Amino acid sequence: MNSAEVDAYLRRLGVEQPAWPTVDVLRELHLRHLQSVPFENLSIHLGEEIVLEEKRLLDKVVGARRGGFCYELNGMFGALLTALGYDVTLLAARVYGEEGRPGIPYDHLALKVRTVDGGEWLADVGFGANSHYPLAFEARAEQRDPGGVFRIVEAGPDAAGVRGDSAEALDLDVVGDGSPQYRLEMRPRVLGDFVAGAWWHSTSAASHFVRSLVCSRLTEDGGRVTLSGRALTVTAADGAREVRELGSDAEVLAAYRERFGIGLAAVPVVGGLVGRAG
């Protein structure tokens, strides 16, 4: 990522060029990314190819002012942090399902980030509703965040009795408000390692991304706005929720534009078909 691309990315987030890659700057970038770049799976239902290459992702997230899902968002954020001088490691994770077992390999992409003022941090701007700020990677006590109470703990056996045991160290479980979110592997990865996971999530009938539409971002007041199909949900920082069903295609397109800054020519629908505006 060259300096002009870095500047464009920072403008997308609404932040100034930082002087040093410190933890305070990382916290600001993390929060602003969650507020500015939506978590969304629209490409799957618009027939758009998902390509895990830095230039293509930059064109989408910065050039077209779109969002994406974990591989795209954390892949891009990791590239930005690297360009700003952070030491970034891509990590694979398996997301816990309703049955209490971790999902497929390369199910999720998260970032381990080292700052110049010491310490390692778990950064994740691609998991939807999650921590607003990076989590201290080596801490095992509770970490309180506006998004909830989190812990990073050594992984025990999963529901099938399988204990995390990657090549370099025991796996770690990320726990949010008492529920396991995902299991992190400690072996460093590169973006290309996640191509198979992205393909599965964008094509398999078993993937919830294929079965549903979502576009969601953190709001500036600490709440969240989410458009799932035609249901627009606005959640306040105190947890109060307002849900409204949008009637016409014009209302849906206006919500994408006004709430998320995404301009679409037609309404995406589950299954890859496209409804016409009207």
DOSEDO-97205 format. One record per residue (C-alpha): x, y, z; residue in three letters; residue number from 1; chain. Coordinates in steps of 0.1 Angstrom, whole numbers. Example, Ala and Ser with C-alpha at 12.3 -4.5 7.8 and 13.67 -1.06 7.14 Angstrom:
ATOM     px     py     pz  rest   nr  kette
ATOM    123    -45     78   Ala    1      A
ATOM    137    -11     71   Ser    2      A
This chain:
ATOM     px     py     pz  rest   nr  kette
ATOM      0      0      0   Met    1      A
ATOM     16     33    -11   Asn    2      A
ATOM     14     66      7   Ser    3      A
ATOM    -15     79    -14   Ala    4      A
ATOM    -35     47     -8   Glu    5      A
ATOM    -28     50     30   Val    6      A
ATOM    -40     86     30   Asp    7      A
ATOM    -72     77     11   Ala    8      A
ATOM    -78     49     36   Tyr    9      A
ATOM    -73     72     65   Leu   10      A
ATOM    -97     97     50   Arg   11      A
ATOM   -123     69     46   Arg   12      A
ATOM   -119     64     84   Leu   13      A
ATOM   -119    101     92   Gly   14      A
ATOM    -86    102    110   Val   15      A
ATOM    -53    120    105   Glu   16      A
ATOM    -20    105     96   Gln   17      A
ATOM     -5     92    129   Pro   18      A
ATOM     30    101    140   Ala   19      A
ATOM     38     67    156   Trp   20      A
ATOM     22     33    156   Pro   21      A
ATOM     11     34    193   Thr   22      A
ATOM    -16     16    211   Val   23      A
ATOM    -37     48    215   Asp   24      A
ATOM    -36     53    177   Val   25      A
ATOM    -45     16    172   Leu   26      A
ATOM    -75     21    195   Arg   27      A
ATOM    -87     51    175   Glu   28      A
ATOM    -82     34    142   Leu   29      A
ATOM   -101      3    154   His   30      A
ATOM   -131     22    167   Leu   31      A
ATOM   -133     44    136   Arg   32      A
ATOM   -131     14    113   His   33      A
ATOM   -161     -2    131   Leu   34      A
ATOM   -180     31    127   Gln   35      A
ATOM   -170     39     91   Ser   36      A
ATOM   -167      6     73   Val   37      A
ATOM   -198    -17     75   Pro   38      A
ATOM   -197    -55     81   Phe   39      A
ATOM   -217    -67     51   Glu   40      A
ATOM   -221    -97     27   Asn   41      A
ATOM   -238    -79     -2   Leu   42      A
ATOM   -213    -91    -28   Ser   43      A
ATOM   -225   -127    -23   Ile   44      A
ATOM   -260   -117    -33   His   45      A
ATOM   -250    -92    -60   Leu   46      A
ATOM   -230   -118    -79   Gly   47      A
ATOM   -197    -99    -72   Glu   48      A
ATOM   -165   -120    -69   Glu   49      A
ATOM   -147   -118    -36   Ile   50      A
ATOM   -110   -116    -42   Val   51      A
ATOM    -85   -117    -13   Leu   52      A
ATOM    -59    -95    -29   Glu   53      A
ATOM    -48    -62    -14   Glu   54      A
ATOM    -55    -41    -46   Lys   55      A
ATOM    -89    -55    -51   Arg   56      A
ATOM    -99    -51    -15   Leu   57      A
ATOM    -86    -15    -15   Leu   58      A
ATOM   -107     -7    -46   Asp   59      A
ATOM   -138    -21    -28   Lys   60      A
ATOM   -134     -8      7   Val   61      A
ATOM   -117     26     -1   Val   62      A
ATOM   -125     33    -37   Gly   63      A
ATOM   -161     21    -38   Ala   64      A
ATOM   -166     29     -1   Arg   65      A
ATOM   -181     -6      6   Arg   66      A
ATOM   -176    -29     35   Gly   67      A
ATOM   -171    -67     36   Gly   68      A
ATOM   -169    -97     59   Phe   69      A
ATOM   -140   -108     81   Cys   70      A
ATOM   -114   -118     54   Tyr   71      A
ATOM   -119    -85     36   Glu   72      A
ATOM   -122    -61     65   Leu   73      A
ATOM    -94    -76     87   Asn   74      A
ATOM    -73    -83     56   Gly   75      A
ATOM    -75    -46     46   Met   76      A
ATOM    -71    -33     82   Phe   77      A
ATOM    -40    -55     86   Gly   78      A
ATOM    -25    -40     54   Ala   79      A
ATOM    -32     -5     67   Leu   80      A
ATOM    -16    -12    101   Leu   81      A
ATOM     14    -27     84   Thr   82      A
ATOM     18      4     62   Ala   83      A
ATOM     16     26     93   Leu   84      A
ATOM     45      7    110   Gly   85      A
ATOM     27    -18    132   Tyr   86      A
ATOM     39    -54    134   Asp   87      A
ATOM      9    -74    122   Val   88      A
ATOM      3   -112    122   Thr   89      A
ATOM    -27   -127    105   Leu   90      A
ATOM    -44   -155    126   Leu   91      A
ATOM    -69   -181    116   Ala   92      A
ATOM    -99   -188    138   Ala   93      A
ATOM   -129   -211    140   Arg   94      A
ATOM   -161   -195    150   Val   95      A
ATOM   -182   -213    177   Tyr   96      A
ATOM   -217   -224    164   Gly   97      A
ATOM   -249   -228    183   Glu   98      A
ATOM   -240   -264    192   Glu   99      A
ATOM   -209   -251    211   Gly  100      A
ATOM   -183   -265    187   Arg  101      A
ATOM   -158   -245    166   Pro  102      A
ATOM   -166   -243    129   Gly  103      A
ATOM   -145   -250     97   Ile  104      A
ATOM   -108   -242     94   Pro  105      A
ATOM   -101   -207     83   Tyr  106      A
ATOM   -136   -198     94   Asp  107      A
ATOM   -125   -163    105   His  108      A
ATOM    -95   -140    102   Leu  109      A
ATOM    -82   -119    131   Ala  110      A
ATOM    -51    -98    138   Leu  111      A
ATOM    -24    -99    164   Lys  112      A
ATOM     -8    -64    165   Val  113      A
ATOM     24    -53    182   Arg  114      A
ATOM     28    -16    189   Thr  115      A
ATOM     59      5    194   Val  116      A
ATOM     50     13    230   Asp  117      A
ATOM     49    -23    240   Gly  118      A
ATOM     24    -51    242   Gly  119      A
ATOM      4    -72    217   Glu  120      A
ATOM    -32    -67    209   Trp  121      A
ATOM    -60    -87    193   Leu  122      A
ATOM    -76    -64    166   Ala  123      A
ATOM   -108    -75    149   Asp  124      A
ATOM   -129    -52    128   Val  125      A
ATOM   -146    -81    110   Gly  126      A
ATOM   -167    -99    135   Phe  127      A
ATOM   -199    -78    136   Gly  128      A
ATOM   -209    -70    171   Ala  129      A
ATOM   -177    -74    191   Asn  130      A
ATOM   -153    -54    212   Ser  131      A
ATOM   -150    -17    202   His  132      A
ATOM   -113    -16    210   Tyr  133      A
ATOM    -85    -41    206   Pro  134      A
ATOM    -80    -66    234   Leu  135      A
ATOM    -48    -71    253   Ala  136      A
ATOM    -35   -103    237   Phe  137      A
ATOM    -15   -117    266   Glu  138      A
ATOM    -40   -108    294   Ala  139      A
ATOM    -61   -137    307   Arg  140      A
ATOM    -83   -117    331   Ala  141      A
ATOM   -116   -100    321   Glu  142      A
ATOM   -113    -70    298   Gln  143      A
ATOM   -142    -45    300   Arg  144      A
ATOM   -151    -28    267   Asp  145      A
ATOM   -181     -8    256   Pro  146      A
ATOM   -191    -39    236   Gly  147      A
ATOM   -191    -62    266   Gly  148      A
ATOM   -168    -81    289   Val  149      A
ATOM   -142   -102    271   Phe  150      A
ATOM   -115   -128    280   Arg  151      A
ATOM    -88   -145    260   Ile  152      A
ATOM    -81   -179    275   Val  153      A
ATOM    -62   -211    267   Glu  154      A
ATOM    -85   -234    248   Ala  155      A
ATOM    -97   -265    265   Gly  156      A
ATOM   -113   -295    247   Pro  157      A
ATOM   -143   -286    224   Asp  158      A
ATOM   -176   -304    225   Ala  159      A
ATOM   -160   -333    205   Ala  160      A
ATOM   -132   -336    231   Gly  161      A
ATOM   -106   -321    207   Val  162      A
ATOM    -81   -298    224   Arg  163      A
ATOM    -65   -269    206   Gly  164      A
ATOM    -29   -277    197   Asp  165      A
ATOM    -15   -258    168   Ser  166      A
ATOM     22   -261    158   Ala  167      A
ATOM     35   -232    179   Glu  168      A
ATOM     13   -230    210   Ala  169      A
ATOM    -20   -240    224   Leu  170      A
ATOM    -50   -223    207   Asp  171      A
ATOM    -68   -195    225   Leu  172      A
ATOM   -106   -190    229   Asp  173      A
ATOM   -120   -155    227   Val  174      A
ATOM   -149   -152    251   Val  175      A
ATOM   -175   -124    250   Gly  176      A
ATOM   -200   -119    279   Asp  177      A
ATOM   -194   -155    290   Gly  178      A
ATOM   -199   -172    256   Ser  179      A
ATOM   -170   -184    234   Pro  180      A
ATOM   -169   -164    202   Gln  181      A
ATOM   -140   -181    183   Tyr  182      A
ATOM   -109   -202    187   Arg  183      A
ATOM    -77   -187    175   Leu  184      A
ATOM    -48   -206    161   Glu  185      A
ATOM    -13   -192    169   Met  186      A
ATOM      4   -201    136   Arg  187      A
ATOM     10   -170    115   Pro  188      A
ATOM     -9   -169     82   Arg  189      A
ATOM    -10   -149     50   Val  190      A
ATOM    -41   -136     33   Leu  191      A
ATOM    -41   -162      6   Gly  192      A
ATOM    -45   -189     32   Asp  193      A
ATOM    -81   -178     37   Phe  194      A
ATOM    -92   -182      0   Val  195      A
ATOM   -109   -216      7   Ala  196      A
ATOM   -127   -202     37   Gly  197      A
ATOM   -140   -172     18   Ala  198      A
ATOM   -151   -195    -11   Trp  199      A
ATOM   -170   -218     13   Trp  200      A
ATOM   -187   -189     31   His  201      A
ATOM   -197   -173     -2   Ser  202      A
ATOM   -210   -205    -20   Thr  203      A
ATOM   -220   -232      5   Ser  204      A
ATOM   -257   -236     13   Ala  205      A
ATOM   -245   -244     49   Ala  206      A
ATOM   -230   -209     52   Ser  207      A
ATOM   -252   -183     70   His  208      A
ATOM   -238   -157     47   Phe  209      A
ATOM   -254   -174     17   Val  210      A
ATOM   -287   -178     35   Arg  211      A
ATOM   -290   -142     47   Ser  212      A
ATOM   -283   -106     40   Leu  213      A
ATOM   -266    -83     65   Val  214      A
ATOM   -251    -48     66   Cys  215      A
ATOM   -241    -35    100   Ser  216      A
ATOM   -219     -9    116   Arg  217      A
ATOM   -212      6    150   Leu  218      A
ATOM   -227     41    154   Thr  219      A
ATOM   -209     71    168   Glu  220      A
ATOM   -229     70    201   Asp  221      A
ATOM   -219     34    208   Gly  222      A
ATOM   -250     18    194   Gly  223      A
ATOM   -255     -2    162   Arg  224      A
ATOM   -275      0    130   Val  225      A
ATOM   -282    -31    110   Thr  226      A
ATOM   -301    -38     77   Leu  227      A
ATOM   -310    -75     74   Ser  228      A
ATOM   -329    -79     41   Gly  229      A
ATOM   -356    -53     46   Arg  230      A
ATOM   -355    -51     84   Ala  231      A
ATOM   -337    -20     97   Leu  232      A
ATOM   -327    -24    133   Thr  233      A
ATOM   -313      6    153   Val  234      A
ATOM   -298     -4    187   Thr  235      A
ATOM   -290     22    212   Ala  236      A
ATOM   -259     21    234   Ala  237      A
ATOM   -281     10    264   Asp  238      A
ATOM   -294    -19    244   Gly  239      A
ATOM   -328     -5    234   Ala  240      A
ATOM   -338    -17    199   Arg  241      A
ATOM   -361     -3    173   Glu  242      A
ATOM   -370    -25    143   Val  243      A
ATOM   -387    -12    112   Arg  244      A
ATOM   -396    -32     81   Glu  245      A
ATOM   -389    -12     49   Leu  246      A
ATOM   -416    -15     23   Gly  247      A
ATOM   -403     -3    -11   Ser  248      A
ATOM   -370     -9    -29   Asp  249      A
ATOM   -365     29    -28   Ala  250      A
ATOM   -366     28     10   Glu  251      A
ATOM   -341      0     11   Val  252      A
ATOM   -317     17    -13   Leu  253      A
ATOM   -320     49      8   Ala  254      A
ATOM   -311     31     40   Ala  255      A
ATOM   -280     16     24   Tyr  256      A
ATOM   -270     51     11   Arg  257      A
ATOM   -279     71     42   Glu  258      A
ATOM   -270     47     70   Arg  259      A
ATOM   -240     30     55   Phe  260      A
ATOM   -228     53     27   Gly  261      A
ATOM   -233     25      1   Ile  262      A
ATOM   -248     35    -32   Gly  263      A
ATOM   -265      6    -50   Leu  264      A
ATOM   -283      5    -83   Ala  265      A
ATOM   -306    -23    -72   Ala  266      A
ATOM   -317    -41    -41   Val  267      A
ATOM   -297    -73    -33   Pro  268      A
ATOM   -318   -103    -23   Val  269      A
ATOM   -308   -137     -9   Val  270      A
ATOM   -299   -161    -36   Gly  271      A
ATOM   -280   -138    -59   Gly  272      A
ATOM   -311   -124    -76   Leu  273      A
ATOM   -315    -86    -77   Val  274      A
ATOM   -346    -66    -73   Gly  275      A
ATOM   -351    -34    -93   Arg  276      A
ATOM   -354     -1    -76   Ala  277      A
ATOM   -388     15    -76   Gly  278      A
